[in-house]
Amino acid sequence: MITPRQTRAARALLGWSRQELADRALVSLSTVRRMEEAERDIRMSSIESVRKALEAAGVEFSNRGDDGIRLKP
């Protein structure tokens, strides 16, 4: 599972707007906003779609307690 902080950082690293992430993940803009603002009641399928869109663009997530992200080399 990716965190709100990772979502915001990954989007910033790629230079994407919230709308661009929503378009690429095939989710609504409000879903991306709610994810980034740590609101509850977000479908796991939507979170997975966002994660997959970011990974397809070259983002790599670390969940070792540091909420890290990086671009794949």
VEXKEDREN-459529 format. One record per residue (C-alpha): residue number from 0; residue in one letter; x, y, z. Coordinates in steps of 0.25 Angstrom, whole numbers, plus 2048, in hexadecimal, padded with zeros to 3 digits. Each point is the difference from the previous one (the first is absolute). Layout:
<nodes>
+-----+------+-----+-----+-----+
| seq | type |  px |  py |  pz |
+-----+------+-----+-----+-----+
| NUM |    a |   X |   Y |   Z |
...
+-----+------+-----+-----+-----+
</nodes>
This chain:
<nodes>
+-----+------+-----+-----+-----+
| seq | type |  px |  py |  pz |
+-----+------+-----+-----+-----+
|   0 |    m | 800 | 800 | 800 |
|   1 |    i | 805 | 80E | 7FD |
|   2 |    t | 7FF | 80B | 809 |
|   3 |    p | 7FA | 80E | 7FE |
|   4 |    r | 80E | 806 | 801 |
|   5 |    q | 806 | 7F6 | 7F6 |
|   6 |    t | 7F4 | 804 | 7F6 |
|   7 |    r | 803 | 80F | 801 |
|   8 |    a | 80F | 7FE | 7FF |
|   9 |    a | 7FF | 7F6 | 7F4 |
|  10 |    r | 7F7 | 80A | 7F9 |
|  11 |    a | 809 | 80B | 803 |
|  12 |    l | 80D | 7F8 | 7FB |
|  13 |    l | 7F9 | 7FD | 7F3 |
|  14 |    g | 7FB | 80F | 7FE |
|  15 |    w | 7F1 | 7FB | 7FF |
|  16 |    s | 7F4 | 808 | 804 |
|  17 |    r | 7F5 | 7F9 | 808 |
|  18 |    q | 7F8 | 800 | 7F4 |
|  19 |    e | 80B | 7F9 | 7F8 |
|  20 |    l | 802 | 7F5 | 80A |
|  21 |    a | 7F1 | 7FE | 801 |
|  22 |    d | 7FF | 7FF | 7F0 |
|  23 |    r | 80C | 7F6 | 800 |
|  24 |    a | 7FA | 7F7 | 80C |
|  25 |    l | 7F2 | 801 | 7FA |
|  26 |    v | 7FA | 805 | 80D |
|  27 |    s | 7F9 | 80D | 803 |
|  28 |    l | 807 | 80D | 804 |
|  29 |    s | 7F9 | 800 | 80D |
|  30 |    t | 806 | 7F2 | 803 |
|  31 |    v | 80E | 805 | 7FE |
|  32 |    r | 7FD | 80C | 809 |
|  33 |    r | 7FA | 7F7 | 80B |
|  34 |    m | 80C | 7F7 | 7FF |
|  35 |    e | 80A | 80B | 802 |
|  36 |    e | 7F8 | 806 | 80B |
|  37 |    a | 800 | 7F3 | 808 |
|  38 |    e | 7F1 | 7FF | 800 |
|  39 |    r | 7F9 | 7F2 | 803 |
|  40 |    d | 7F7 | 7F8 | 7F7 |
|  41 |    i | 808 | 7FF | 7F4 |
|  42 |    r | 7FF | 7F3 | 7F8 |
|  43 |    m | 80C | 7F7 | 800 |
|  44 |    s | 7FE | 7FE | 7F1 |
|  45 |    s | 802 | 80F | 7FE |
|  46 |    i | 80C | 801 | 809 |
|  47 |    e | 806 | 7F4 | 7F8 |
|  48 |    s | 7FD | 807 | 7F3 |
|  49 |    v | 807 | 80D | 805 |
|  50 |    r | 80C | 7F7 | 804 |
|  51 |    k | 801 | 7F9 | 7F3 |
|  52 |    a | 7FF | 80D | 7F8 |
|  53 |    l | 80B | 806 | 808 |
|  54 |    e | 809 | 7F3 | 7FF |
|  55 |    a | 7FD | 800 | 7F1 |
|  56 |    a | 806 | 80E | 7FF |
|  57 |    g | 80D | 7FB | 807 |
|  58 |    v | 7FD | 802 | 80F |
|  59 |    e | 805 | 7F6 | 80A |
|  60 |    f | 7FA | 800 | 80E |
|  61 |    s | 807 | 7FC | 80D |
|  62 |    n | 7F7 | 7FC | 80C |
|  63 |    r | 80B | 7FD | 809 |
|  64 |    g | 7FB | 80A | 80A |
|  65 |    d | 806 | 80C | 7F9 |
|  66 |    d | 7F5 | 803 | 7F6 |
|  67 |    g | 80B | 801 | 7F5 |
|  68 |    i | 7FE | 801 | 7F1 |
|  69 |    r | 80A | 801 | 7F5 |
|  70 |    l | 800 | 7FF | 7F1 |
|  71 |    k | 805 | 7F3 | 7FA |
|  72 |    p | 80E | 801 | 7FB |
+-----+------+-----+-----+-----+
</nodes>
